[in-house]
């Protein structure tokens, strides 16, 4: 029975991590929409504003994901809840 259980658990962990990564990406994109509009108000071109907003969103995602700040927002990602 264990040979069937372990692959299912591993698949569920991967899917849970994928869902968490997508949620963090969505949160960082939504949180940085004001960066784009602020850049346009200050005279940047649409292309420049888009690059700055994308960089800001990527930075926020990286901090949330790799410093484990995302686990503050999603308690289900802690090691205790996965078990």
N, C-alpha and C positions, 0 to 999 in steps of 0.2 A: 504494500500500500504506500510505503514511503517513496518509492520510485515515481509514483503518480502525483503525490502531494508536493514534493519539492519543486518540480518544474512549474506547477500552478502558483505556488507562493512566490517564486522568482518572477514570473510573468506579472503577477499582481503588483509587486514592488516596482517593477519597471513602469507599469502603467500609472501607478500612483505618482512616481517621480515625474513622468511626462506631464501629467495633469498639473502638478505643482509648478513645473517650469513654465507651462503655458499660462497659468494664472499669474505668475510673477511677471512674465513678459507683458501680459495685458495690463497689469497694474502699473508697470513702469511706463508703458506707452500712454495710457490715460492720464497719468500724473504729469506727463511732460507736454501736454498739448498747449499749455500756456507759454512754454518756452518758444514754440513756433510763432505764436501771435506776438509775443514780446519782441522777438527778433525783427519781425516785419514792421512793428511800430517804430523801431529804432533805426530803420532805414536799410536793413539787409534785404537782399534779393530772396525770392522764394526758394531758390536752390540753396543758398547759404543758410537760410533759416531751417530748411529741412535737414541739412547735414548736422547743424548744431543740435536740433531737437533729437535727431536719431542718436547722436553721440551721447547726449544727456540721458536718453532712455536706456542705452546700452550700459552706461555707467551705473545707473540706478539698478538695473537688472543684475549686473555683476556684483555689486555690493550686497544686494538682497540675497542672491543665490550663494555666493562663495564665502561670505562672512556669516552665513546661516541666519541672517536677519529675517528671511522668509519664514523661518520656523516660528518667529514671534507672531506672525500673522496667521499662519496655518499650523495649529497645534498638532494636527494629524501627521505631520512630517517628522515628529520627534521619534527617537529610537524606541521609546516605550510604547508609543501608540501603534507602531508598525508590527510589533510582536503579537 
